[in-house]
Every structure is written in C-alpha cells, then in structure tokens.
Amino acid sequence: MTRSILLAALLALAVTACGEKPAEEVAATATDAAAVATDAAAAATEAADAVATDAAAATEAAAAATDSAAAATEAAK
C-alpha cells in the first residue's frame, strides 16, 4: 500500500515536471532557429554568387584559348 502511494506520487511528479513549455519560450526558440536558417541561406547565396563568377571567368578563359588555337591553326597553314 505504501509503495503504491509512493509510486503514484512519483508518477504524478514526473508527469507534472514534463508539462508543456510556455508559449514565449517556444516562440523564442523558433525565432532563433529562423535566424540561423536565414544566416545559412545568406551564406549559401554568397557562395553561389562566387561560383557563378568563377564559372563566368572560366568560360571567358576557354573562349580566349579557343580563339588562340584557331589563330595558331590559321597561322600554321
């Protein structure tokens, strides 16, 4: 009987301790997560811009190399 009462009291305490978080705390956590996601998106955008710039430079270099090869071929004839 004493064990049952102690077990019931312990269970009640555990259930009470696992209650819902206040809405303000949940909102703050969501805001923090959104800020982290926004920062990550900005970093990804900057990285994509850098890659696009590098790709454009590589395309221009390839075009110049092709032009040089064509001029060398014409000169060799």
LUMLUMDREN-2810 file (N, C-alpha, C; in Angstrom, 1 decimal):
<atoms>
<atom><aa>M</aa><ch>A</ch><at>N</at><xx>0.8</xx><yy>-1.2</yy><zz>0.0</zz></atom>
<atom><aa>M</aa><ch>A</ch><at>CA</at><xx>0.0</xx><yy>0.0</yy><zz>0.0</zz></atom>
<atom><aa>M</aa><ch>A</ch><at>C</at><xx>0.9</xx><yy>1.3</yy><zz>0.0</zz></atom>
<atom><aa>T</aa><ch>A</ch><at>N</at><xx>1.9</xx><yy>1.3</yy><zz>0.8</zz></atom>
<atom><aa>T</aa><ch>A</ch><at>CA</at><xx>2.8</xx><yy>2.5</yy><zz>0.9</zz></atom>
<atom><aa>T</aa><ch>A</ch><at>C</at><xx>3.6</xx><yy>2.6</yy><zz>-0.4</zz></atom>
<atom><aa>R</aa><ch>A</ch><at>N</at><xx>3.9</xx><yy>1.5</yy><zz>-0.9</zz></atom>
<atom><aa>R</aa><ch>A</ch><at>CA</at><xx>4.7</xx><yy>1.5</yy><zz>-2.2</zz></atom>
<atom><aa>R</aa><ch>A</ch><at>C</at><xx>3.8</xx><yy>2.1</yy><zz>-3.3</zz></atom>
<atom><aa>S</aa><ch>A</ch><at>N</at><xx>2.5</xx><yy>1.7</yy><zz>-3.3</zz></atom>
<atom><aa>S</aa><ch>A</ch><at>CA</at><xx>1.6</xx><yy>2.2</yy><zz>-4.3</zz></atom>
<atom><aa>S</aa><ch>A</ch><at>C</at><xx>1.4</xx><yy>3.7</yy><zz>-4.2</zz></atom>
<atom><aa>I</aa><ch>A</ch><at>N</at><xx>1.3</xx><yy>4.2</yy><zz>-3.0</zz></atom>
<atom><aa>I</aa><ch>A</ch><at>CA</at><xx>1.1</xx><yy>5.7</yy><zz>-2.8</zz></atom>
<atom><aa>I</aa><ch>A</ch><at>C</at><xx>2.4</xx><yy>6.4</yy><zz>-3.3</zz></atom>
<atom><aa>L</aa><ch>A</ch><at>N</at><xx>3.6</xx><yy>5.8</yy><zz>-2.9</zz></atom>
<atom><aa>L</aa><ch>A</ch><at>CA</at><xx>4.8</xx><yy>6.5</yy><zz>-3.3</zz></atom>
<atom><aa>L</aa><ch>A</ch><at>C</at><xx>5.0</xx><yy>6.4</yy><zz>-4.8</zz></atom>
<atom><aa>L</aa><ch>A</ch><at>N</at><xx>4.6</xx><yy>5.3</yy><zz>-5.4</zz></atom>
<atom><aa>L</aa><ch>A</ch><at>CA</at><xx>4.7</xx><yy>5.2</yy><zz>-6.8</zz></atom>
<atom><aa>L</aa><ch>A</ch><at>C</at><xx>3.8</xx><yy>6.2</yy><zz>-7.5</zz></atom>
<atom><aa>A</aa><ch>A</ch><at>N</at><xx>2.6</xx><yy>6.3</yy><zz>-7.0</zz></atom>
<atom><aa>A</aa><ch>A</ch><at>CA</at><xx>1.6</xx><yy>7.2</yy><zz>-7.6</zz></atom>
<atom><aa>A</aa><ch>A</ch><at>C</at><xx>2.1</xx><yy>8.7</yy><zz>-7.4</zz></atom>
<atom><aa>A</aa><ch>A</ch><at>N</at><xx>2.7</xx><yy>9.0</yy><zz>-6.3</zz></atom>
<atom><aa>A</aa><ch>A</ch><at>CA</at><xx>3.2</xx><yy>10.4</yy><zz>-6.1</zz></atom>
<atom><aa>A</aa><ch>A</ch><at>C</at><xx>4.4</xx><yy>10.6</yy><zz>-7.0</zz></atom>
<atom><aa>L</aa><ch>A</ch><at>N</at><xx>5.2</xx><yy>9.7</yy><zz>-7.2</zz></atom>
<atom><aa>L</aa><ch>A</ch><at>CA</at><xx>6.4</xx><yy>9.8</yy><zz>-8.1</zz></atom>
<atom><aa>L</aa><ch>A</ch><at>C</at><xx>5.9</xx><yy>10.0</yy><zz>-9.5</zz></atom>
<atom><aa>L</aa><ch>A</ch><at>N</at><xx>5.0</xx><yy>9.2</yy><zz>-9.9</zz></atom>
<atom><aa>L</aa><ch>A</ch><at>CA</at><xx>4.4</xx><yy>9.3</yy><zz>-11.3</zz></atom>
<atom><aa>L</aa><ch>A</ch><at>C</at><xx>3.8</xx><yy>10.7</yy><zz>-11.5</zz></atom>
<atom><aa>A</aa><ch>A</ch><at>N</at><xx>3.0</xx><yy>11.2</yy><zz>-10.5</zz></atom>
<atom><aa>A</aa><ch>A</ch><at>CA</at><xx>2.4</xx><yy>12.5</yy><zz>-10.6</zz></atom>
<atom><aa>A</aa><ch>A</ch><at>C</at><xx>3.4</xx><yy>13.6</yy><zz>-10.7</zz></atom>
<atom><aa>L</aa><ch>A</ch><at>N</at><xx>4.5</xx><yy>13.5</yy><zz>-10.0</zz></atom>
<atom><aa>L</aa><ch>A</ch><at>CA</at><xx>5.6</xx><yy>14.5</yy><zz>-10.0</zz></atom>
<atom><aa>L</aa><ch>A</ch><at>C</at><xx>6.2</xx><yy>14.4</yy><zz>-11.4</zz></atom>
<atom><aa>A</aa><ch>A</ch><at>N</at><xx>6.5</xx><yy>13.3</yy><zz>-11.9</zz></atom>
<atom><aa>A</aa><ch>A</ch><at>CA</at><xx>7.1</xx><yy>13.2</yy><zz>-13.2</zz></atom>
<atom><aa>A</aa><ch>A</ch><at>C</at><xx>6.3</xx><yy>13.7</yy><zz>-14.3</zz></atom>
<atom><aa>V</aa><ch>A</ch><at>N</at><xx>5.0</xx><yy>13.5</yy><zz>-14.3</zz></atom>
<atom><aa>V</aa><ch>A</ch><at>CA</at><xx>4.1</xx><yy>14.0</yy><zz>-15.3</zz></atom>
<atom><aa>V</aa><ch>A</ch><at>C</at><xx>4.0</xx><yy>15.5</yy><zz>-15.2</zz></atom>
<atom><aa>T</aa><ch>A</ch><at>N</at><xx>3.9</xx><yy>16.0</yy><zz>-14.0</zz></atom>
<atom><aa>T</aa><ch>A</ch><at>CA</at><xx>3.9</xx><yy>17.5</yy><zz>-13.8</zz></atom>
<atom><aa>T</aa><ch>A</ch><at>C</at><xx>5.2</xx><yy>18.1</yy><zz>-14.3</zz></atom>
<atom><aa>A</aa><ch>A</ch><at>N</at><xx>6.3</xx><yy>17.5</yy><zz>-14.1</zz></atom>
<atom><aa>A</aa><ch>A</ch><at>CA</at><xx>7.6</xx><yy>18.1</yy><zz>-14.5</zz></atom>
<atom><aa>A</aa><ch>A</ch><at>C</at><xx>7.7</xx><yy>18.1</yy><zz>-16.0</zz></atom>
<atom><aa>C</aa><ch>A</ch><at>N</at><xx>7.0</xx><yy>17.3</yy><zz>-16.7</zz></atom>
<atom><aa>C</aa><ch>A</ch><at>CA</at><xx>7.1</xx><yy>17.2</yy><zz>-18.1</zz></atom>
<atom><aa>C</aa><ch>A</ch><at>C</at><xx>6.0</xx><yy>18.0</yy><zz>-18.8</zz></atom>
<atom><aa>G</aa><ch>A</ch><at>N</at><xx>5.5</xx><yy>19.0</yy><zz>-18.2</zz></atom>
<atom><aa>G</aa><ch>A</ch><at>CA</at><xx>4.5</xx><yy>19.8</yy><zz>-18.8</zz></atom>
<atom><aa>G</aa><ch>A</ch><at>C</at><xx>4.9</xx><yy>20.5</yy><zz>-20.0</zz></atom>
<atom><aa>E</aa><ch>A</ch><at>N</at><xx>4.0</xx><yy>21.2</yy><zz>-20.6</zz></atom>
<atom><aa>E</aa><ch>A</ch><at>CA</at><xx>4.3</xx><yy>22.0</yy><zz>-21.8</zz></atom>
<atom><aa>E</aa><ch>A</ch><at>C</at><xx>5.2</xx><yy>23.2</yy><zz>-21.5</zz></atom>
<atom><aa>K</aa><ch>A</ch><at>N</at><xx>6.0</xx><yy>23.6</yy><zz>-22.5</zz></atom>
<atom><aa>K</aa><ch>A</ch><at>CA</at><xx>6.8</xx><yy>24.8</yy><zz>-22.3</zz></atom>
<atom><aa>K</aa><ch>A</ch><at>C</at><xx>5.9</xx><yy>26.0</yy><zz>-22.5</zz></atom>
<atom><aa>P</aa><ch>A</ch><at>N</at><xx>6.2</xx><yy>27.1</yy><zz>-21.9</zz></atom>
<atom><aa>P</aa><ch>A</ch><at>CA</at><xx>5.5</xx><yy>28.4</yy><zz>-22.1</zz></atom>
<atom><aa>P</aa><ch>A</ch><at>C</at><xx>5.6</xx><yy>28.8</yy><zz>-23.6</zz></atom>
<atom><aa>A</aa><ch>A</ch><at>N</at><xx>4.5</xx><yy>29.4</yy><zz>-24.1</zz></atom>
<atom><aa>A</aa><ch>A</ch><at>CA</at><xx>4.5</xx><yy>29.8</yy><zz>-25.5</zz></atom>
<atom><aa>A</aa><ch>A</ch><at>C</at><xx>5.6</xx><yy>30.8</yy><zz>-25.8</zz></atom>
<atom><aa>E</aa><ch>A</ch><at>N</at><xx>6.0</xx><yy>31.7</yy><zz>-24.9</zz></atom>
<atom><aa>E</aa><ch>A</ch><at>CA</at><xx>7.1</xx><yy>32.6</yy><zz>-25.1</zz></atom>
<atom><aa>E</aa><ch>A</ch><at>C</at><xx>8.4</xx><yy>31.9</yy><zz>-25.4</zz></atom>
<atom><aa>E</aa><ch>A</ch><at>N</at><xx>8.7</xx><yy>30.9</yy><zz>-24.6</zz></atom>
<atom><aa>E</aa><ch>A</ch><at>CA</at><xx>9.9</xx><yy>30.1</yy><zz>-24.8</zz></atom>
<atom><aa>E</aa><ch>A</ch><at>C</at><xx>9.9</xx><yy>29.4</yy><zz>-26.1</zz></atom>
<atom><aa>V</aa><ch>A</ch><at>N</at><xx>8.8</xx><yy>28.8</yy><zz>-26.5</zz></atom>
<atom><aa>V</aa><ch>A</ch><at>CA</at><xx>8.7</xx><yy>28.2</yy><zz>-27.8</zz></atom>
<atom><aa>V</aa><ch>A</ch><at>C</at><xx>8.9</xx><yy>29.2</yy><zz>-29.0</zz></atom>
<atom><aa>A</aa><ch>A</ch><at>N</at><xx>8.3</xx><yy>30.4</yy><zz>-28.8</zz></atom>
<atom><aa>A</aa><ch>A</ch><at>CA</at><xx>8.4</xx><yy>31.4</yy><zz>-29.9</zz></atom>
<atom><aa>A</aa><ch>A</ch><at>C</at><xx>9.9</xx><yy>31.9</yy><zz>-30.0</zz></atom>
<atom><aa>A</aa><ch>A</ch><at>N</at><xx>10.5</xx><yy>32.0</yy><zz>-28.8</zz></atom>
<atom><aa>A</aa><ch>A</ch><at>CA</at><xx>11.9</xx><yy>32.5</yy><zz>-28.8</zz></atom>
<atom><aa>A</aa><ch>A</ch><at>C</at><xx>12.8</xx><yy>31.4</yy><zz>-29.5</zz></atom>
<atom><aa>T</aa><ch>A</ch><at>N</at><xx>12.6</xx><yy>30.2</yy><zz>-29.2</zz></atom>
<atom><aa>T</aa><ch>A</ch><at>CA</at><xx>13.3</xx><yy>29.1</yy><zz>-29.9</zz></atom>
<atom><aa>T</aa><ch>A</ch><at>C</at><xx>13.1</xx><yy>29.1</yy><zz>-31.4</zz></atom>
<atom><aa>A</aa><ch>A</ch><at>N</at><xx>11.9</xx><yy>29.3</yy><zz>-31.8</zz></atom>
<atom><aa>A</aa><ch>A</ch><at>CA</at><xx>11.6</xx><yy>29.3</yy><zz>-33.2</zz></atom>
<atom><aa>A</aa><ch>A</ch><at>C</at><xx>12.2</xx><yy>30.5</yy><zz>-33.9</zz></atom>
<atom><aa>T</aa><ch>A</ch><at>N</at><xx>12.2</xx><yy>31.6</yy><zz>-33.2</zz></atom>
<atom><aa>T</aa><ch>A</ch><at>CA</at><xx>12.9</xx><yy>32.8</yy><zz>-33.8</zz></atom>
<atom><aa>T</aa><ch>A</ch><at>C</at><xx>14.4</xx><yy>32.6</yy><zz>-33.9</zz></atom>
<atom><aa>D</aa><ch>A</ch><at>N</at><xx>15.0</xx><yy>32.0</yy><zz>-32.9</zz></atom>
<atom><aa>D</aa><ch>A</ch><at>CA</at><xx>16.4</xx><yy>31.7</yy><zz>-33.0</zz></atom>
<atom><aa>D</aa><ch>A</ch><at>C</at><xx>16.7</xx><yy>30.8</yy><zz>-34.2</zz></atom>
<atom><aa>A</aa><ch>A</ch><at>N</at><xx>15.9</xx><yy>29.7</yy><zz>-34.3</zz></atom>
<atom><aa>A</aa><ch>A</ch><at>CA</at><xx>16.1</xx><yy>28.8</yy><zz>-35.4</zz></atom>
<atom><aa>A</aa><ch>A</ch><at>C</at><xx>15.9</xx><yy>29.5</yy><zz>-36.8</zz></atom>
<atom><aa>A</aa><ch>A</ch><at>N</at><xx>15.0</xx><yy>30.4</yy><zz>-36.9</zz></atom>
<atom><aa>A</aa><ch>A</ch><at>CA</at><xx>14.8</xx><yy>31.1</yy><zz>-38.1</zz></atom>
<atom><aa>A</aa><ch>A</ch><at>C</at><xx>16.0</xx><yy>32.0</yy><zz>-38.4</zz></atom>
<atom><aa>A</aa><ch>A</ch><at>N</at><xx>16.5</xx><yy>32.6</yy><zz>-37.4</zz></atom>
<atom><aa>A</aa><ch>A</ch><at>CA</at><xx>17.7</xx><yy>33.5</yy><zz>-37.6</zz></atom>
<atom><aa>A</aa><ch>A</ch><at>C</at><xx>18.9</xx><yy>32.7</yy><zz>-38.1</zz></atom>
<atom><aa>V</aa><ch>A</ch><at>N</at><xx>19.1</xx><yy>31.5</yy><zz>-37.6</zz></atom>
<atom><aa>V</aa><ch>A</ch><at>CA</at><xx>20.2</xx><yy>30.6</yy><zz>-38.0</zz></atom>
<atom><aa>V</aa><ch>A</ch><at>C</at><xx>19.9</xx><yy>30.2</yy><zz>-39.5</zz></atom>
<atom><aa>A</aa><ch>A</ch><at>N</at><xx>18.7</xx><yy>29.9</yy><zz>-39.8</zz></atom>
<atom><aa>A</aa><ch>A</ch><at>CA</at><xx>18.4</xx><yy>29.5</yy><zz>-41.2</zz></atom>
<atom><aa>A</aa><ch>A</ch><at>C</at><xx>18.6</xx><yy>30.6</yy><zz>-42.2</zz></atom>
<atom><aa>T</aa><ch>A</ch><at>N</at><xx>18.3</xx><yy>31.8</yy><zz>-41.7</zz></atom>
<atom><aa>T</aa><ch>A</ch><at>CA</at><xx>18.4</xx><yy>33.0</yy><zz>-42.6</zz></atom>
<atom><aa>T</aa><ch>A</ch><at>C</at><xx>19.9</xx><yy>33.2</yy><zz>-42.9</zz></atom>
<atom><aa>D</aa><ch>A</ch><at>N</at><xx>20.7</xx><yy>33.1</yy><zz>-41.8</zz></atom>
<atom><aa>D</aa><ch>A</ch><at>CA</at><xx>22.2</xx><yy>33.3</yy><zz>-42.0</zz></atom>
<atom><aa>D</aa><ch>A</ch><at>C</at><xx>22.8</xx><yy>32.2</yy><zz>-42.9</zz></atom>
<atom><aa>A</aa><ch>A</ch><at>N</at><xx>22.3</xx><yy>31.0</yy><zz>-42.8</zz></atom>
<atom><aa>A</aa><ch>A</ch><at>CA</at><xx>22.8</xx><yy>29.9</yy><zz>-43.6</zz></atom>
<atom><aa>A</aa><ch>A</ch><at>C</at><xx>22.4</xx><yy>30.2</yy><zz>-45.1</zz></atom>
<atom><aa>A</aa><ch>A</ch><at>N</at><xx>21.2</xx><yy>30.7</yy><zz>-45.3</zz></atom>
<atom><aa>A</aa><ch>A</ch><at>CA</at><xx>20.7</xx><yy>31.0</yy><zz>-46.6</zz></atom>
<atom><aa>A</aa><ch>A</ch><at>C</at><xx>21.6</xx><yy>32.1</yy><zz>-47.3</zz></atom>
<atom><aa>A</aa><ch>A</ch><at>N</at><xx>21.9</xx><yy>33.1</yy><zz>-46.5</zz></atom>
<atom><aa>A</aa><ch>A</ch><at>CA</at><xx>22.7</xx><yy>34.2</yy><zz>-47.0</zz></atom>
<atom><aa>A</aa><ch>A</ch><at>C</at><xx>24.1</xx><yy>33.7</yy><zz>-47.3</zz></atom>
<atom><aa>A</aa><ch>A</ch><at>N</at><xx>24.7</xx><yy>32.9</yy><zz>-46.5</zz></atom>
<atom><aa>A</aa><ch>A</ch><at>CA</at><xx>26.0</xx><yy>32.3</yy><zz>-46.8</zz></atom>
<atom><aa>A</aa><ch>A</ch><at>C</at><xx>26.0</xx><yy>31.5</yy><zz>-48.1</zz></atom>
<atom><aa>A</aa><ch>A</ch><at>N</at><xx>24.9</xx><yy>30.7</yy><zz>-48.2</zz></atom>
<atom><aa>A</aa><ch>A</ch><at>CA</at><xx>24.8</xx><yy>29.9</yy><zz>-49.4</zz></atom>
<atom><aa>A</aa><ch>A</ch><at>C</at><xx>24.6</xx><yy>30.7</yy><zz>-50.7</zz></atom>
<atom><aa>T</aa><ch>A</ch><at>N</at><xx>23.9</xx><yy>31.8</yy><zz>-50.6</zz></atom>
<atom><aa>T</aa><ch>A</ch><at>CA</at><xx>23.7</xx><yy>32.7</yy><zz>-51.7</zz></atom>
<atom><aa>T</aa><ch>A</ch><at>C</at><xx>25.0</xx><yy>33.4</yy><zz>-52.1</zz></atom>
<atom><aa>E</aa><ch>A</ch><at>N</at><xx>25.8</xx><yy>33.8</yy><zz>-51.1</zz></atom>
<atom><aa>E</aa><ch>A</ch><at>CA</at><xx>27.1</xx><yy>34.4</yy><zz>-51.4</zz></atom>
<atom><aa>E</aa><ch>A</ch><at>C</at><xx>28.1</xx><yy>33.3</yy><zz>-52.1</zz></atom>
<atom><aa>A</aa><ch>A</ch><at>N</at><xx>28.0</xx><yy>32.1</yy><zz>-51.6</zz></atom>
<atom><aa>A</aa><ch>A</ch><at>CA</at><xx>28.8</xx><yy>31.0</yy><zz>-52.2</zz></atom>
<atom><aa>A</aa><ch>A</ch><at>C</at><xx>28.4</xx><yy>30.8</yy><zz>-53.6</zz></atom>
<atom><aa>A</aa><ch>A</ch><at>N</at><xx>27.1</xx><yy>30.8</yy><zz>-53.9</zz></atom>
<atom><aa>A</aa><ch>A</ch><at>CA</at><xx>26.6</xx><yy>30.6</yy><zz>-55.2</zz></atom>
<atom><aa>A</aa><ch>A</ch><at>C</at><xx>27.0</xx><yy>31.7</yy><zz>-56.1</zz></atom>
<atom><aa>D</aa><ch>A</ch><at>N</at><xx>27.0</xx><yy>32.9</yy><zz>-55.6</zz></atom>
<atom><aa>D</aa><ch>A</ch><at>CA</at><xx>27.5</xx><yy>34.1</yy><zz>-56.5</zz></atom>
<atom><aa>D</aa><ch>A</ch><at>C</at><xx>28.9</xx><yy>33.9</yy><zz>-56.8</zz></atom>
<atom><aa>A</aa><ch>A</ch><at>N</at><xx>29.8</xx><yy>33.5</yy><zz>-55.8</zz></atom>
<atom><aa>A</aa><ch>A</ch><at>CA</at><xx>31.2</xx><yy>33.3</yy><zz>-56.1</zz></atom>
<atom><aa>A</aa><ch>A</ch><at>C</at><xx>31.4</xx><yy>32.2</yy><zz>-57.1</zz></atom>
<atom><aa>V</aa><ch>A</ch><at>N</at><xx>30.7</xx><yy>31.1</yy><zz>-57.1</zz></atom>
<atom><aa>V</aa><ch>A</ch><at>CA</at><xx>30.8</xx><yy>30.1</yy><zz>-58.0</zz></atom>
<atom><aa>V</aa><ch>A</ch><at>C</at><xx>30.4</xx><yy>30.5</yy><zz>-59.4</zz></atom>
<atom><aa>A</aa><ch>A</ch><at>N</at><xx>29.3</xx><yy>31.3</yy><zz>-59.5</zz></atom>
<atom><aa>A</aa><ch>A</ch><at>CA</at><xx>28.9</xx><yy>31.8</yy><zz>-60.8</zz></atom>
<atom><aa>A</aa><ch>A</ch><at>C</at><xx>29.9</xx><yy>32.8</yy><zz>-61.4</zz></atom>
<atom><aa>T</aa><ch>A</ch><at>N</at><xx>30.6</xx><yy>33.6</yy><zz>-60.5</zz></atom>
<atom><aa>T</aa><ch>A</ch><at>CA</at><xx>31.6</xx><yy>34.5</yy><zz>-61.0</zz></atom>
<atom><aa>T</aa><ch>A</ch><at>C</at><xx>32.8</xx><yy>33.7</yy><zz>-61.5</zz></atom>
<atom><aa>D</aa><ch>A</ch><at>N</at><xx>33.2</xx><yy>32.7</yy><zz>-60.8</zz></atom>
<atom><aa>D</aa><ch>A</ch><at>CA</at><xx>34.3</xx><yy>31.8</yy><zz>-61.2</zz></atom>
<atom><aa>D</aa><ch>A</ch><at>C</at><xx>34.0</xx><yy>31.1</yy><zz>-62.5</zz></atom>
<atom><aa>A</aa><ch>A</ch><at>N</at><xx>32.7</xx><yy>30.6</yy><zz>-62.7</zz></atom>
<atom><aa>A</aa><ch>A</ch><at>CA</at><xx>32.3</xx><yy>29.9</yy><zz>-63.9</zz></atom>
<atom><aa>A</aa><ch>A</ch><at>C</at><xx>32.4</xx><yy>30.9</yy><zz>-65.1</zz></atom>
<atom><aa>A</aa><ch>A</ch><at>N</at><xx>31.9</xx><yy>32.1</yy><zz>-64.9</zz></atom>
<atom><aa>A</aa><ch>A</ch><at>CA</at><xx>32.0</xx><yy>33.1</yy><zz>-66.0</zz></atom>
<atom><aa>A</aa><ch>A</ch><at>C</at><xx>33.4</xx><yy>33.4</yy><zz>-66.4</zz></atom>
<atom><aa>A</aa><ch>A</ch><at>N</at><xx>34.3</xx><yy>33.5</yy><zz>-65.4</zz></atom>
<atom><aa>A</aa><ch>A</ch><at>CA</at><xx>35.7</xx><yy>33.7</yy><zz>-65.7</zz></atom>
<atom><aa>A</aa><ch>A</ch><at>C</at><xx>36.3</xx><yy>32.5</yy><zz>-66.5</zz></atom>
<atom><aa>A</aa><ch>A</ch><at>N</at><xx>36.0</xx><yy>31.3</yy><zz>-66.1</zz></atom>
<atom><aa>A</aa><ch>A</ch><at>CA</at><xx>36.5</xx><yy>30.1</yy><zz>-66.7</zz></atom>
<atom><aa>A</aa><ch>A</ch><at>C</at><xx>35.9</xx><yy>30.0</yy><zz>-68.2</zz></atom>
<atom><aa>T</aa><ch>A</ch><at>N</at><xx>34.7</xx><yy>30.4</yy><zz>-68.4</zz></atom>
<atom><aa>T</aa><ch>A</ch><at>CA</at><xx>34.1</xx><yy>30.4</yy><zz>-69.7</zz></atom>
<atom><aa>T</aa><ch>A</ch><at>C</at><xx>34.8</xx><yy>31.4</yy><zz>-70.6</zz></atom>
<atom><aa>E</aa><ch>A</ch><at>N</at><xx>35.1</xx><yy>32.6</yy><zz>-70.1</zz></atom>
<atom><aa>E</aa><ch>A</ch><at>CA</at><xx>35.9</xx><yy>33.6</yy><zz>-70.9</zz></atom>
<atom><aa>E</aa><ch>A</ch><at>C</at><xx>37.3</xx><yy>33.1</yy><zz>-71.2</zz></atom>
<atom><aa>A</aa><ch>A</ch><at>N</at><xx>37.9</xx><yy>32.4</yy><zz>-70.3</zz></atom>
<atom><aa>A</aa><ch>A</ch><at>CA</at><xx>39.3</xx><yy>31.9</yy><zz>-70.5</zz></atom>
<atom><aa>A</aa><ch>A</ch><at>C</at><xx>39.2</xx><yy>30.8</yy><zz>-71.6</zz></atom>
<atom><aa>A</aa><ch>A</ch><at>N</at><xx>38.3</xx><yy>30.0</yy><zz>-71.5</zz></atom>
<atom><aa>A</aa><ch>A</ch><at>CA</at><xx>38.1</xx><yy>28.9</yy><zz>-72.5</zz></atom>
<atom><aa>A</aa><ch>A</ch><at>C</at><xx>37.9</xx><yy>29.5</yy><zz>-73.9</zz></atom>
<atom><aa>A</aa><ch>A</ch><at>N</at><xx>37.1</xx><yy>30.5</yy><zz>-74.0</zz></atom>
<atom><aa>A</aa><ch>A</ch><at>CA</at><xx>36.8</xx><yy>31.2</yy><zz>-75.2</zz></atom>
<atom><aa>A</aa><ch>A</ch><at>C</at><xx>38.1</xx><yy>31.8</yy><zz>-75.8</zz></atom>
<atom><aa>A</aa><ch>A</ch><at>N</at><xx>38.9</xx><yy>32.4</yy><zz>-74.9</zz></atom>
<atom><aa>A</aa><ch>A</ch><at>CA</at><xx>40.1</xx><yy>33.0</yy><zz>-75.4</zz></atom>
<atom><aa>A</aa><ch>A</ch><at>C</at><xx>41.1</xx><yy>32.0</yy><zz>-75.8</zz></atom>
<atom><aa>A</aa><ch>A</ch><at>N</at><xx>41.2</xx><yy>30.8</yy><zz>-75.1</zz></atom>
<atom><aa>A</aa><ch>A</ch><at>CA</at><xx>42.0</xx><yy>29.7</yy><zz>-75.5</zz></atom>
<atom><aa>A</aa><ch>A</ch><at>C</at><xx>41.6</xx><yy>29.2</yy><zz>-76.9</zz></atom>
<atom><aa>T</aa><ch>A</ch><at>N</at><xx>40.3</xx><yy>29.1</yy><zz>-77.1</zz></atom>
<atom><aa>T</aa><ch>A</ch><at>CA</at><xx>39.8</xx><yy>28.6</yy><zz>-78.4</zz></atom>
<atom><aa>T</aa><ch>A</ch><at>C</at><xx>40.2</xx><yy>29.5</yy><zz>-79.5</zz></atom>
<atom><aa>D</aa><ch>A</ch><at>N</at><xx>40.0</xx><yy>30.8</yy><zz>-79.3</zz></atom>
<atom><aa>D</aa><ch>A</ch><at>CA</at><xx>40.4</xx><yy>31.8</yy><zz>-80.3</zz></atom>
<atom><aa>D</aa><ch>A</ch><at>C</at><xx>41.9</xx><yy>31.8</yy><zz>-80.6</zz></atom>
<atom><aa>S</aa><ch>A</ch><at>N</at><xx>42.7</xx><yy>31.6</yy><zz>-79.5</zz></atom>
<atom><aa>S</aa><ch>A</ch><at>CA</at><xx>44.1</xx><yy>31.5</yy><zz>-79.8</zz></atom>
<atom><aa>S</aa><ch>A</ch><at>C</at><xx>44.5</xx><yy>30.2</yy><zz>-80.6</zz></atom>
<atom><aa>A</aa><ch>A</ch><at>N</at><xx>43.8</xx><yy>29.1</yy><zz>-80.3</zz></atom>
<atom><aa>A</aa><ch>A</ch><at>CA</at><xx>44.1</xx><yy>27.9</yy><zz>-81.0</zz></atom>
<atom><aa>A</aa><ch>A</ch><at>C</at><xx>43.7</xx><yy>28.1</yy><zz>-82.5</zz></atom>
<atom><aa>A</aa><ch>A</ch><at>N</at><xx>42.6</xx><yy>28.7</yy><zz>-82.7</zz></atom>
<atom><aa>A</aa><ch>A</ch><at>CA</at><xx>42.1</xx><yy>29.0</yy><zz>-84.1</zz></atom>
<atom><aa>A</aa><ch>A</ch><at>C</at><xx>43.1</xx><yy>29.9</yy><zz>-84.8</zz></atom>
<atom><aa>A</aa><ch>A</ch><at>N</at><xx>43.6</xx><yy>30.9</yy><zz>-84.1</zz></atom>
<atom><aa>A</aa><ch>A</ch><at>CA</at><xx>44.6</xx><yy>31.8</yy><zz>-84.8</zz></atom>
<atom><aa>A</aa><ch>A</ch><at>C</at><xx>45.9</xx><yy>31.0</yy><zz>-85.1</zz></atom>
<atom><aa>A</aa><ch>A</ch><at>N</at><xx>46.3</xx><yy>30.1</yy><zz>-84.2</zz></atom>
<atom><aa>A</aa><ch>A</ch><at>CA</at><xx>47.5</xx><yy>29.4</yy><zz>-84.4</zz></atom>
<atom><aa>A</aa><ch>A</ch><at>C</at><xx>47.3</xx><yy>28.4</yy><zz>-85.6</zz></atom>
<atom><aa>T</aa><ch>A</ch><at>N</at><xx>46.1</xx><yy>27.8</yy><zz>-85.7</zz></atom>
<atom><aa>T</aa><ch>A</ch><at>CA</at><xx>45.9</xx><yy>26.9</yy><zz>-86.8</zz></atom>
<atom><aa>T</aa><ch>A</ch><at>C</at><xx>45.9</xx><yy>27.7</yy><zz>-88.1</zz></atom>
<atom><aa>E</aa><ch>A</ch><at>N</at><xx>45.4</xx><yy>28.9</yy><zz>-88.1</zz></atom>
<atom><aa>E</aa><ch>A</ch><at>CA</at><xx>45.4</xx><yy>29.7</yy><zz>-89.4</zz></atom>
<atom><aa>E</aa><ch>A</ch><at>C</at><xx>46.8</xx><yy>30.1</yy><zz>-89.8</zz></atom>
<atom><aa>A</aa><ch>A</ch><at>N</at><xx>47.6</xx><yy>30.4</yy><zz>-88.7</zz></atom>
<atom><aa>A</aa><ch>A</ch><at>CA</at><xx>49.0</xx><yy>30.9</yy><zz>-89.0</zz></atom>
<atom><aa>A</aa><ch>A</ch><at>C</at><xx>49.8</xx><yy>29.7</yy><zz>-89.5</zz></atom>
<atom><aa>A</aa><ch>A</ch><at>N</at><xx>49.5</xx><yy>28.5</yy><zz>-89.1</zz></atom>
<atom><aa>A</aa><ch>A</ch><at>CA</at><xx>50.3</xx><yy>27.3</yy><zz>-89.5</zz></atom>
<atom><aa>A</aa><ch>A</ch><at>C</at><xx>50.0</xx><yy>26.9</yy><zz>-90.9</zz></atom>
<atom><aa>K</aa><ch>A</ch><at>N</at><xx>48.9</xx><yy>27.4</yy><zz>-91.5</zz></atom>
<atom><aa>K</aa><ch>A</ch><at>CA</at><xx>48.6</xx><yy>27.0</yy><zz>-92.9</zz></atom>
<atom><aa>K</aa><ch>A</ch><at>C</at><xx>49.4</xx><yy>27.6</yy><zz>-93.9</zz></atom>
</atoms>
